[in-house]
């Protein structure tokens, strides 16, 4: 996909002719595969990712190898944490990993800073996205703080199904444990319990939601 076609997913930015022309002429689209890391925790942000196709997960690591899923980046969205780190010239506090094969429009950091200075719509786009992701983070915090592990698991599976558009999820028990900051043993036990309750059906590397 060309950058000009990709911009149709970001209509507010595309409507500003000069901004759109600059993005088309200077920024490029890259293809990534599931599992690719596009942002490392502790690294500087060199590009702002604008997702054109696929799905990206954003994690927080605790320093002991454990990870906690913060939010997803879908097509037509970008990473607010990348943008924040870029503006403040700070190291990233999160890790971003490709969840589904993706095409991403990469905006060089220096260009992103210039767009923020020259085009109010650029800042408006990220402020709106920040509010959206902030609400998602509050939801995650609420689940982690006030819900039991089973509720957290069900919420996570339902959200993943909504994002992928399929009731059959290609996930391992370890994948889920990593997302929820839990252990594989705990997740396996809960999944088997939910299968007995006919909430879901387990398969080899797959989970199908039944309700």
N, C-alpha and C positions, 0 to 999 in steps of 0.2 A: 504494500500500500504506500502511496506517495503521501508526503506531508500535507499537501493540499486537501486530499481526501480525508486524512486523519482529523483535520481541523473541524470537519462537520460534526464531530463528537463534542466539540467545545464551541458551540454556536456563539456564545457571548464574546469570546476572543476572536472568532472568525469575522465578526461584524465590524471590527476595527481594522480597516483596510491596511494601514501601514504596519500594524502589529502582525497581522496575518502574513503579509508579504515578507516580513523579516523572518518569521518563524519558518516559512516555506523555503526561503533561500539559505538559511544558516543552520537549521536544525535537521536531524536525521532520525529515521525510524530503524530500530534494531529488533531482531527476533530473538526471543529467549525460550528455553525449554524448562519444563517442570523441574524444580529443584535448584535452578540457577539462583545465585545470590546476587542481587543488584545493589544492595546497600549493606555494609558491615557496621556493626556497633563499634564505635570508637574511631571510625574512619571519617575523613572529610568528604563532604558532598561535592562532587564534581559536575553532576547533572541532576536536573529535576525530572523525574519520570512522569510522563503523561500517558496513561494506559489507553491504548487503542483497541486491543483485543486481549482476552485472557483474564487472569486473576492473580493478584499479588497479596501475600500475607505479610503483615508487619508485626514483628515480635519484640519483646523485651527480654533480655537475658539477665540472670541474677548473679553471674560471676562464678557459679558452680556447675555450669553446663545445663541448667534448667531454663526453659523458655516459656513465655506466656504470650498467647495470642492477644494482640491489642485491637486490630481492625483489619479489614480487607480493603484493597484498592481495586475497583472495578473499572471497566471501560468507561471513558468519559470523566475519570477522576485522576487525581494526582496524590502525592504523598505529602501531607501537611508537615510531618516531622522533617522531611528532606528540605522543604522550603524554609522552615524555621531555622534549621542548622545552617543553611546556605546564607540567609540574611544576616545571621549573627556570627558567621564565620567560625562556627564551633563544630566539634566532632559530633558525629551522629550518636544519639542515645538509643537507637533502635536498629533492628536488622530487618531487611526486606527480602523475601524469597518468592520466587515464581511458584504459584500453586497450580496454574494451568498454563500450557504453552501460550506465550504472549508476544504481542507486537507493541513496542513502546516508543513513543516519540520522546527523545532525549533532548532536554533544553540545557545547554551549557550553563554552569553556575553564573558566569559573568553576564550572560544574556538575561538570565532570570532577574538578576539584580537591576539591570538596565530597564527591563520591562516594568519592574516595580516602581522605578523612578519616573518613567515616561508615560505609562499607560494606567490610569486609575482602574480600568476594568480588570487588569491583571490582579491587583490587590483585592478587588471585589470578589473575583472568582475564588481566591484562596481563603478569604474571610468566610465566604459561604460554605466552602468545603470544611474549614476548620470547625464551624458550628455543627455541621453534620457529623463529623468524626468525634467531636466532643460529646455529642449525645450518645454515640455508640460506645464511647469509653465509659461514660456514666452507667450505661446499661451493663457493661462488662463488670465494672466495680460493684454494682448492685448485686449481680449474680454471685460474684466471688465472695462478697461480704455476707449476704443474707440468705443465700440458697444452699441447699445441701448438694453433694456431689452428683446425685442422680439428676436433679433438676438442671444443674449446670451442663451435664452431658446431653440431656435431651434438647436443651436450648441451643447448644452448639451444633448438634446434628441437624436440627431444623433450619438453622441459619445457613449452614453449609448447603443444604438441599435447595434453599431458596436462591442462593447465589449461583449455584451450578445449574439450576433448572432441572434437577433430576432427583428422584427419591432414592435412587441407588447411588451410593457414595463409594468412591474408590479410596478407602482409608484403612490403614492398619491400626491396631490397638495402640501401638507406640506413637503413631501420628497424632492420635487424639490425646494421648497422655501428654505429649509435648505441648499441644495447643492449650491444654487446660492446666498445665503446671502440676500434673499428677503423676502417678506411677502406672506402668502398663498393667500390673497385677490388679490394681484397683479398678481401672477402666474395663479390663476383661471381665471381672466379676460383675460389674454393673451391667455390661452389655449382655451377658448371659441371663441375668435377672430380667432385663427388659425383653429379651427374646422369649423367655418363658411366659411373660405377661402379654405377648403378642403385640408389642409396641414396634418391634423391628425383627428383621431376619438377618442372621449372620451368614456370610459366605467367605470364600477364600479371598482375603484382601478387599472385601466389599461388605457394605452394610445397607440393607434396604429398609426404609421406613415404611411401616404399614399403617400408621395413623398420624 
